[in-house]
Structures are given as structure tokens and as C-alpha cells.
Amino acid sequence: MARDPLVGTTLAGYSLLDRIGEGGTAVVYRAEHPEHGAVAVKVLKDKLRQDTTAVTRFLREAQFGGRVVHPKVVRTIEAGQSPEGLHFLAIEWAPGEILEGYAKRNAPLKPDEVAAIILQIADAVYAAHATGVVHRDLKPENLMYDPVSRNVKLLDFGIAMATDSAPNERLTRAGFFVGTLMYVAPEALSGEVVTAAADQYSLGTIAYLLLTGVLPYTAKTPRDMFTQLLTQPPIALNKAVHGIAYPSSVETAVMKALAKAPADRFPDVLAFAKALEVALQDVGKPGSDDGGLFSKMKGFFGLKS
């Protein structure tokens, strides 16, 4: 791979040390700053400099990221444009790894670990909702996770939306959506006004993945996934993977968050996370209806009797 020409250079006072990631619109670097110390710097790709939509979303990430101040949200330090015309965003350096990779290697996770992760994400998202911001792209890829400390940080407000926007600004034409199809709420696909309940649905999907290692739909193509989200219920949690069964209280909490109708979900993301946390405390307890889950999963977790 050719060396990145920005590595080893200084951008607006930030020394770009390593290229650590790349998305559809930006490249991410590990950087150092004399005042801010270790940071991550996102730089909009050259080919998108003249793309008004891409630039607007990049600036919106800085706007909403700065608006939501919470210990579980990666802090926005600075956004700007270099003399060379590069749009950049400097954010807090969060230790750990992207949750998506960790989940792929380790799910299903221990019940207490799932509870800790979901509760932290819910805290962050609830803080965003309290400031009038719906994230709209909640997924493991947008979460940093440190397995040692079990600390979670929420990233990327690039397609977030303010709930105080005019309704016509928040509507999406039926058949079009923003977000990631595997985690997007059904109402986002049908042209409805997306509310905070959509983030709860996405969080429910994340919980489902962490508990089972799979997603609640089995579609093989985007077209099939689109159709299933609109017309079919998600696979019940205890039917997702043969041999894995949780107490009914766990399944009930997750499936309520995944209800098709927003009004059928929990009142807010924090209510869902707290209900799931309480339910997960029953896993493995005598008399629980988990079908001996704890015993069956000892092999996964390396637990002793």
C-alpha cells in the first residue's frame, strides 16, 4: 500500500502520526497536538471537497458532536479547514477498538458485559436526545470499546438530526433512508418522521447481536433486508441460535425495543437499558427459564463452576 502523503505532516497544528481508519467520506489519523495531546483527526477525502452534501454532513458531525457533551460521547475538540483546503475534525482520542470487531470475535458476550455496554450506550444516546439530537446511525461500527475497562464511547454524528428541525427537513421519501440498513428502524424506511425511538431500535439490534452473535433478520441481500424490515417481525431472541436461550424477561426486553411501531417500544433508550440490565441479572439463577443457558455457555466464556 502506498504511503499516505499526510502521515508525518502537520495539519492546523496537529501532527498526523498514523493513518488508523477510513470510511466512505473521511480518513482518520492518530495525531498529537501541543495543547490537546493525543487526538484523532478526521480529514474529508479530497474527492469530496466540492461535494456540498458531504461537506455539510462533515460539518454537522462537528456541530452535533460539540452539542452533546457527555462522558460516554467522544468529545469534539475542533473543526476547520486548513490553508490547503482540507476539511478536518479533531476529536478526543478514545482507547480500545471498534465494537464491531470485538463483537465479531467474541459474541455472544457475558450477560454482565452486555448489560454494561448497553447501559453506557444508552446513557450517551439519552444525553443526545436530551439536547434534541437523534443519532440515526447507531451501530457497533460507531462505538469505541475498551474490553479491559469496559468503557464505551459513542462516535460519529455525521447523519444526526435535530428534533427541533421543521418536519419537512426530517422526512425521508419512502424507499430512501439514512443510516445502516442492518440497524435502521423500520419507520426510517417508510418515510415517517424519525424520532428518538429509532435510536432505541438500533440499540436493541446491538443488544441482540451482543447476546447471540447474530442479527435479528437473516436476509441475504439489501433488497430482502429492506422487505423483511418493513413486513416481517424480527426473529425472537431465543430462536436466533440453537442452544442459546435466555430468561423470558431478557427476550421480552430486547424484542420490545425491536417493536415495529415506535409507540410499542420503551419510553426511552435508558428505560430499555435498565430493563435489560435487570433481566440479565437472572441469567443462570436457580429457577430461571433460560434452559440451562449458563451451563451451556461456560465453554464460550471459559468460566469455572
C-alpha positions as CSV (number, residue, x, y, z in Angstrom):
1,M,0.0,0.0,0.0
2,A,1.3,3.4,-0.9
3,R,2.3,5.7,2.0
4,D,-0.4,8.2,2.9
5,P,1.1,11.6,2.0
6,L,-0.5,13.3,5.1
7,V,1.2,10.9,7.6
8,G,4.2,12.8,9.0
9,T,2.8,16.2,8.2
10,T,1.2,18.9,10.4
11,L,-2.4,19.9,9.8
12,A,-3.6,23.1,11.6
13,G,-1.2,22.3,14.5
14,Y,-2.0,18.6,14.6
15,S,0.9,16.3,13.9
16,L,-0.5,13.3,11.9
17,L,1.3,10.2,13.1
18,D,-0.5,7.3,11.7
19,R,-3.5,6.5,9.5
20,I,-5.8,4.4,11.6
21,G,-9.0,4.1,9.6
22,E,-11.0,5.1,6.6
23,G,-14.7,5.5,5.9
24,G,-16.7,6.4,2.9
25,T,-16.1,10.1,3.4
26,A,-13.1,10.6,5.6
27,V,-9.7,9.3,6.6
28,V,-8.9,9.1,10.3
29,Y,-5.4,9.7,11.8
30,R,-3.8,9.3,15.2
31,A,-2.3,12.7,16.0
32,E,-0.6,14.8,18.6
33,H,-1.3,18.5,19.5
34,P,0.8,20.7,21.8
35,E,-2.2,21.7,23.8
36,H,-4.7,18.8,23.4
37,G,-2.2,15.9,23.5
38,A,-3.3,12.6,21.8
39,V,-6.3,13.1,19.5
40,A,-7.9,11.6,16.5
41,V,-8.2,13.7,13.4
42,K,-10.7,13.0,10.6
43,V,-10.0,14.5,7.2
44,L,-12.6,14.7,4.5
45,K,-11.4,12.9,1.4
46,D,-10.1,15.1,-1.4
47,K,-12.6,13.9,-4.0
48,L,-15.5,15.2,-1.7
49,R,-14.2,18.7,-1.2
50,Q,-16.6,20.1,-3.8
51,D,-19.5,17.8,-2.7
52,T,-21.9,20.1,-0.9
53,T,-23.7,17.2,0.8
54,A,-20.5,15.6,2.0
55,V,-19.1,18.8,3.4
56,T,-22.5,19.6,5.1
57,R,-22.5,16.2,6.8
58,F,-18.9,16.6,7.9
59,L,-19.6,20.0,9.4
60,R,-22.8,18.6,11.0
61,E,-20.8,16.0,12.8
62,A,-18.8,18.7,14.4
63,Q,-21.9,20.8,15.2
64,F,-23.8,17.9,16.9
65,G,-20.7,16.3,18.4
66,G,-20.0,19.6,20.1
67,R,-23.6,20.0,21.2
68,V,-23.7,16.6,23.0
69,V,-21.3,16.8,26.0
70,H,-21.2,13.5,27.9
71,P,-18.5,11.2,29.4
72,K,-19.6,8.5,27.0
73,V,-19.5,10.6,23.9
74,V,-16.2,11.3,22.2
75,R,-15.5,15.0,22.7
76,T,-15.3,17.3,19.7
77,I,-12.2,19.5,20.0
78,E,-12.1,21.5,16.8
79,A,-13.3,21.6,13.3
80,G,-11.9,23.7,10.5
81,Q,-10.3,24.0,7.1
82,S,-6.6,24.1,6.5
83,P,-5.0,26.7,4.2
84,E,-4.7,23.9,1.7
85,G,-8.5,23.5,1.7
86,L,-8.7,20.3,3.7
87,H,-11.7,20.0,6.0
88,F,-10.8,18.4,9.3
89,L,-12.3,17.4,12.6
90,A,-10.3,16.8,15.7
91,I,-11.9,14.6,18.4
92,E,-10.9,13.1,21.7
93,W,-8.7,10.0,21.5
94,A,-10.6,7.0,22.8
95,P,-8.6,3.9,23.8
96,G,-9.8,0.5,22.8
97,E,-11.2,-0.8,19.5
98,I,-14.3,-0.5,17.3
99,L,-17.1,-2.5,19.0
100,E,-18.0,-4.2,15.7
101,G,-14.6,-6.1,15.5
102,Y,-14.8,-7.1,19.2
103,A,-18.3,-8.4,18.8
104,K,-17.4,-10.4,15.7
105,R,-14.7,-12.2,17.6
106,N,-16.3,-12.6,21.0
107,A,-20.1,-12.6,20.8
108,P,-22.2,-13.9,22.5
109,L,-20.7,-11.9,25.4
110,K,-21.1,-12.4,29.1
111,P,-24.5,-11.1,30.3
112,D,-22.9,-8.6,32.7
113,E,-20.7,-7.3,29.9
114,V,-23.7,-6.9,27.6
115,A,-25.5,-5.0,30.4
116,A,-22.6,-2.7,31.0
117,I,-22.1,-1.9,27.3
118,I,-25.8,-1.3,26.5
119,L,-26.2,0.9,29.6
120,Q,-23.3,3.1,28.6
121,I,-24.5,3.5,25.1
122,A,-28.0,4.3,26.4
123,D,-26.6,7.0,28.7
124,A,-24.8,8.6,25.8
125,V,-27.7,8.4,23.4
126,Y,-30.1,9.6,26.1
127,A,-27.9,12.7,26.6
128,A,-28.1,13.3,22.9
129,H,-31.8,13.1,22.9
130,A,-31.9,15.5,25.9
131,T,-30.2,18.1,23.7
132,G,-32.7,17.4,20.8
133,V,-30.4,15.3,18.7
134,V,-31.3,11.9,17.2
135,H,-28.1,10.0,16.2
136,R,-29.7,8.0,13.3
137,D,-26.7,5.8,12.7
138,L,-26.2,3.9,16.0
139,K,-24.3,0.7,15.2
140,P,-21.2,-1.2,16.6
141,E,-19.0,0.5,14.0
142,N,-19.7,3.9,15.6
143,L,-18.7,2.8,19.1
144,M,-15.3,2.6,20.7
145,Y,-14.9,-0.1,23.3
146,D,-12.1,-0.9,25.7
147,P,-12.6,-4.5,26.9
148,V,-10.2,-4.1,29.9
149,S,-12.1,-1.2,31.4
150,R,-15.4,-2.0,29.7
151,N,-15.6,1.7,28.7
152,V,-17.7,2.7,25.8
153,K,-17.6,5.9,23.7
154,L,-20.1,7.0,21.1
155,L,-18.8,8.3,17.8
156,D,-19.9,10.0,14.5
157,F,-22.9,12.4,14.4
158,G,-22.5,12.8,10.7
159,I,-26.1,12.0,9.8
160,A,-27.6,13.1,13.1
161,M,-30.8,15.2,13.0
162,A,-32.1,17.9,15.4
163,T,-35.6,17.1,16.6
164,D,-36.5,20.8,16.5
165,S,-36.0,20.8,12.7
166,A,-39.0,21.5,10.6
167,P,-40.9,18.2,9.9
168,N,-40.2,18.6,6.2
169,E,-36.5,18.6,6.9
170,R,-36.7,15.4,8.9
171,L,-38.9,13.4,6.5
172,T,-37.3,10.9,4.1
173,R,-39.0,9.8,1.0
174,A,-40.4,6.2,1.2
175,G,-37.7,3.9,-0.2
176,F,-34.9,6.1,0.8
177,F,-33.2,6.3,4.2
178,V,-30.1,7.4,6.1
179,G,-28.2,5.1,8.4
180,T,-27.1,1.5,8.1
181,L,-29.7,-1.0,6.9
182,M,-29.0,-3.8,9.4
183,Y,-29.5,-1.4,12.3
184,V,-32.0,1.1,11.0
185,A,-35.6,1.3,12.4
186,P,-38.5,0.3,10.1
187,E,-40.1,3.7,10.2
188,A,-36.9,5.2,8.6
189,L,-37.6,3.1,5.5
190,S,-41.2,4.1,5.1
191,G,-40.8,7.9,5.0
192,E,-42.0,8.6,8.6
193,V,-40.6,11.3,10.8
194,V,-37.7,9.7,12.6
195,T,-37.7,10.3,16.4
196,A,-35.6,9.2,19.4
197,A,-37.4,5.8,19.2
198,A,-35.4,5.0,16.1
199,D,-32.2,5.1,18.1
200,Q,-33.8,2.7,20.7
201,Y,-34.5,0.2,17.9
202,S,-30.9,0.4,16.8
203,L,-29.7,-0.1,20.3
204,G,-32.0,-3.1,20.6
205,T,-30.3,-4.6,17.5
206,I,-26.9,-4.1,19.0
207,A,-28.0,-5.8,22.2
208,Y,-29.4,-8.7,20.1
209,L,-26.0,-9.0,18.4
210,L,-24.0,-9.0,21.6
211,L,-26.3,-11.6,23.2
212,T,-26.4,-14.0,20.3
213,G,-23.6,-13.2,17.8
214,V,-26.2,-12.8,15.0
215,L,-28.7,-10.2,13.8
216,P,-32.5,-10.3,14.1
217,Y,-33.0,-10.8,10.4
218,T,-31.5,-13.3,8.0
219,A,-31.8,-11.5,4.7
220,K,-29.0,-12.3,2.2
221,T,-29.4,-9.1,0.1
222,P,-30.1,-5.5,0.8
223,R,-33.4,-5.8,-1.1
224,D,-34.5,-8.7,1.0
225,M,-33.4,-6.9,4.2
226,F,-35.5,-3.9,3.2
227,T,-38.5,-6.0,2.6
228,Q,-38.1,-8.0,5.8
229,L,-37.7,-4.9,8.0
230,L,-41.0,-3.5,6.6
231,T,-43.1,-6.6,6.5
232,Q,-41.8,-9.3,9.0
233,P,-41.1,-9.4,12.7
234,P,-37.6,-9.9,13.8
235,I,-36.6,-13.5,14.8
236,A,-37.3,-14.0,18.5
237,L,-34.1,-13.7,20.6
238,N,-34.4,-17.3,21.9
239,K,-34.8,-18.7,18.4
240,A,-31.8,-16.9,17.0
241,V,-29.1,-19.5,17.8
242,H,-29.8,-23.2,18.6
243,G,-28.8,-24.0,22.1
244,I,-28.8,-20.4,23.4
245,A,-31.9,-19.4,25.4
246,Y,-32.2,-16.5,27.9
247,P,-34.8,-15.9,30.6
248,S,-38.1,-14.7,29.1
249,S,-37.5,-11.3,30.8
250,V,-34.4,-10.8,28.6
251,E,-36.1,-11.8,25.4
252,T,-39.1,-9.6,26.3
253,A,-36.9,-6.5,26.9
254,V,-35.0,-6.9,23.6
255,M,-38.0,-7.7,21.5
256,K,-39.9,-4.7,22.9
257,A,-37.0,-2.4,21.8
258,L,-37.3,-4.0,18.4
259,A,-41.1,-3.5,18.1
260,K,-42.1,-2.4,14.6
261,A,-44.2,0.5,15.9
262,P,-42.2,3.2,17.8
263,A,-45.1,3.6,20.3
264,D,-44.7,-0.1,21.3
265,R,-41.1,0.4,22.4
266,F,-39.9,1.6,25.8
267,P,-40.5,5.2,26.7
268,D,-36.8,6.0,26.0
269,V,-33.4,4.3,25.5
270,L,-32.5,4.4,29.2
271,A,-35.7,2.6,30.2
272,F,-34.8,-0.2,27.7
273,A,-31.2,-0.4,29.0
274,K,-32.2,-0.5,32.6
275,A,-34.9,-3.2,32.0
276,L,-32.3,-5.3,30.1
277,E,-29.8,-4.9,32.9
278,V,-32.3,-6.1,35.5
279,A,-33.4,-9.0,33.3
280,L,-29.8,-10.1,32.6
281,Q,-29.2,-10.5,36.3
282,D,-31.5,-13.5,36.2
283,V,-29.3,-15.5,33.8
284,G,-28.1,-18.6,35.4
285,K,-30.0,-18.2,38.6
286,P,-31.8,-21.2,40.0
287,G,-35.4,-21.3,38.8
288,S,-34.7,-19.1,35.8
289,D,-36.3,-20.1,32.5
290,D,-33.1,-19.9,30.4
291,G,-32.9,-23.6,29.6
292,G,-29.6,-24.0,31.3
293,L,-28.0,-21.2,29.3
294,F,-25.3,-20.5,31.9
295,S,-24.1,-24.1,31.8
296,K,-24.2,-24.3,28.1
297,M,-22.2,-21.1,27.7
298,K,-19.4,-21.8,30.1
299,G,-17.5,-23.2,27.1
300,F,-17.9,-19.9,25.3
301,F,-16.7,-17.8,28.3
302,G,-14.2,-20.1,29.8
303,L,-15.9,-19.9,33.2
304,K,-15.4,-22.2,36.1
305,S,-18.1,-23.9,38.1
